[in-house]
Amino acid sequence: MASGQYCSTVRAIKEPEKGGSMTGPSPVDRGKPGSKIHALSDRAGLPLAVAISAANTNDSYALKPLVMAIPAITSRRGPRRRKPAKLHADKAYDQPELRHWVRDRGIKVRIARKGIESSQKLGKHRWVIERTMAWFTGYRRLTLRYERKAEHFLAFLILGASLTCYKKLRKLTT
């Protein structure tokens, strides 16, 4: 057996190193390195924009890039819409700066307030995004992060969002 083949076999058997870009210690999983999936969906639960971040970053940092990434929505029946009418979010996004930033873009803000509103009131809207995240977990590559590079994991996430949209829109047209 040639030495090159032996080395490649040893490297394949060796356990890969943990971590990679866009990972951090998870606050809910004993400090294991991991990533968060962030998604912005429409009222039907179709993902409009997706992103990833390290597990130890605050959710509020992901809101601005997600809102800016919403593509222009075209319609045969009316004018082009570039923004949603309302944004529902949980208490993790309760910051005055974010509220003003979203309002400046002409979007009504429905963010639960820390210490004031119970999460039960937001529950009638929250199930939509929770269902979208459940659709993502139907794809094995998104349940656990196997990829070392964040770009590869993000590519699989975008592919999963595209497949989800295709499946749901195909179901509506038939």
C-alpha positions as CSV (number, residue, x, y, z in Angstrom):
1,M,0.0,0.0,0.0
2,A,1.4,3.4,-0.9
3,S,2.0,5.9,1.9
4,G,-0.3,8.5,0.4
5,Q,-3.3,6.2,0.6
6,Y,-2.5,5.3,4.2
7,C,-2.3,9.0,5.3
8,S,-5.6,9.8,3.7
9,T,-7.2,6.9,5.5
10,V,-5.8,8.0,8.8
11,R,-7.1,11.5,8.3
12,A,-10.6,10.2,7.4
13,I,-10.8,8.1,10.6
14,K,-9.5,10.9,12.8
15,E,-12.3,12.8,14.6
16,P,-12.6,16.3,13.1
17,E,-11.8,19.3,15.3
18,K,-14.7,21.1,16.9
19,G,-15.7,24.6,16.0
20,G,-15.4,26.6,12.9
21,S,-16.5,30.1,11.9
22,M,-19.7,31.4,13.3
23,T,-19.8,29.1,16.3
24,G,-19.8,30.0,19.9
25,P,-20.6,28.4,23.3
26,S,-24.3,27.6,23.5
27,P,-25.9,29.1,26.6
28,V,-28.5,26.3,26.6
29,D,-26.4,23.2,25.7
30,R,-23.6,23.1,28.4
31,G,-21.4,25.4,26.5
32,K,-21.0,23.3,23.4
33,P,-20.0,25.2,20.3
34,G,-23.0,25.8,18.0
35,S,-24.8,28.2,15.7
36,K,-28.2,29.9,15.7
37,I,-30.5,30.0,12.7
38,H,-32.4,33.3,12.2
39,A,-35.3,33.5,9.8
40,L,-37.8,36.1,8.8
41,S,-41.1,34.8,7.3
42,D,-44.3,36.1,5.9
43,R,-47.7,35.4,7.4
44,A,-48.0,32.0,5.7
45,G,-44.6,30.9,7.2
46,L,-42.6,31.1,3.9
47,P,-39.1,32.1,4.7
48,L,-38.2,35.5,3.2
49,A,-34.7,35.9,4.6
50,V,-32.4,33.6,6.6
51,A,-29.1,34.0,8.4
52,I,-26.8,32.3,10.9
53,S,-24.8,33.5,13.9
54,A,-22.8,32.1,16.8
55,A,-24.9,30.6,19.6
56,N,-23.7,33.1,22.1
57,T,-24.7,36.2,20.2
58,N,-27.8,38.3,21.1
59,D,-30.7,37.7,18.7
60,S,-31.2,41.5,18.3
61,Y,-28.0,41.8,16.2
62,A,-29.7,39.7,13.4
63,L,-32.8,41.8,13.0
64,K,-31.3,44.6,10.8
65,P,-29.6,42.3,8.3
66,L,-32.7,40.2,8.0
67,V,-35.0,43.1,7.4
68,M,-32.5,44.6,4.8
69,A,-32.4,41.2,3.0
70,I,-36.1,41.0,2.3
71,P,-36.4,40.8,-1.5
72,A,-38.8,43.0,-3.5
73,I,-42.2,41.2,-3.6
74,T,-43.9,41.5,-7.0
75,S,-47.6,40.9,-7.5
76,R,-49.8,40.7,-10.6
77,R,-52.7,42.4,-8.8
78,G,-51.0,45.4,-7.3
79,P,-47.9,47.5,-7.0
80,R,-44.5,46.1,-5.9
81,R,-44.1,45.9,-2.2
82,R,-40.7,46.2,-0.7
83,K,-41.5,45.9,3.0
84,P,-43.9,44.0,5.2
85,A,-46.8,45.9,6.9
86,K,-46.0,44.6,10.5
87,L,-43.1,42.9,12.2
88,H,-43.9,40.5,15.1
89,A,-40.9,39.6,17.3
90,D,-40.4,38.2,20.8
91,K,-38.8,39.8,23.8
92,A,-35.2,39.2,22.6
93,Y,-35.7,42.0,20.1
94,D,-37.0,44.5,22.7
95,Q,-34.6,47.4,22.3
96,P,-35.6,51.1,21.7
97,E,-33.0,51.5,19.0
98,L,-34.4,48.5,17.0
99,R,-38.0,49.8,17.5
100,H,-37.1,53.2,16.0
101,W,-35.0,51.6,13.2
102,V,-37.9,49.4,12.1
103,R,-40.5,52.3,12.4
104,D,-38.2,54.5,10.3
105,R,-38.6,52.0,7.5
106,G,-42.4,52.3,7.6
107,I,-43.1,49.0,9.3
108,K,-45.4,48.7,12.3
109,V,-43.6,47.1,15.3
110,R,-45.2,44.4,17.4
111,I,-42.4,43.4,19.8
112,A,-43.2,42.0,23.2
113,R,-41.8,44.2,26.0
114,K,-39.6,42.8,28.7
115,G,-41.3,42.8,32.1
116,I,-44.6,44.3,30.8
117,E,-46.3,41.9,28.3
118,S,-46.6,38.2,28.8
119,S,-45.4,35.9,26.0
120,Q,-48.9,34.4,25.8
121,K,-50.2,37.5,23.9
122,L,-47.5,37.0,21.2
123,G,-48.2,33.3,21.0
124,K,-51.0,33.6,18.4
125,H,-48.4,35.1,16.0
126,R,-45.3,33.2,17.1
127,W,-46.4,29.8,15.9
128,V,-45.9,30.9,12.3
129,I,-42.1,31.3,12.7
130,E,-41.9,28.3,14.9
131,R,-43.5,26.2,12.2
132,T,-41.0,27.6,9.7
133,M,-38.1,26.6,11.9
134,A,-39.7,23.1,12.3
135,W,-39.8,22.9,8.5
136,F,-36.0,23.6,8.5
137,T,-35.4,20.8,11.0
138,G,-36.9,18.4,8.4
139,Y,-33.7,18.7,6.5
140,R,-31.0,16.6,8.2
141,R,-28.1,19.0,7.3
142,L,-29.9,21.8,9.2
143,T,-30.6,19.8,12.3
144,L,-27.0,19.5,13.3
145,R,-24.2,21.6,11.9
146,Y,-21.8,19.3,10.2
147,E,-20.0,21.9,8.1
148,R,-16.8,23.6,9.4
149,K,-17.2,26.7,7.3
150,A,-20.1,29.1,8.0
151,E,-20.6,29.8,4.3
152,H,-21.3,26.1,3.6
153,F,-23.8,25.9,6.4
154,L,-25.5,29.1,5.2
155,A,-25.7,27.6,1.7
156,F,-27.5,24.6,3.0
157,L,-29.8,26.9,5.0
158,I,-30.6,28.9,1.9
159,L,-31.2,25.7,-0.1
160,G,-33.5,24.5,2.7
161,A,-35.4,27.8,2.6
162,S,-35.7,27.6,-1.2
163,L,-37.0,24.0,-1.1
164,T,-39.5,24.9,1.6
165,C,-40.8,27.8,-0.5
166,Y,-41.0,25.5,-3.5
167,K,-42.9,22.8,-1.7
168,K,-45.4,25.1,-0.1
169,L,-46.0,27.2,-3.2
170,R,-46.4,24.1,-5.4
171,K,-49.0,22.8,-2.9
172,L,-50.9,26.1,-3.3
173,T,-51.0,26.0,-7.1
174,T,-52.3,22.4,-7.4
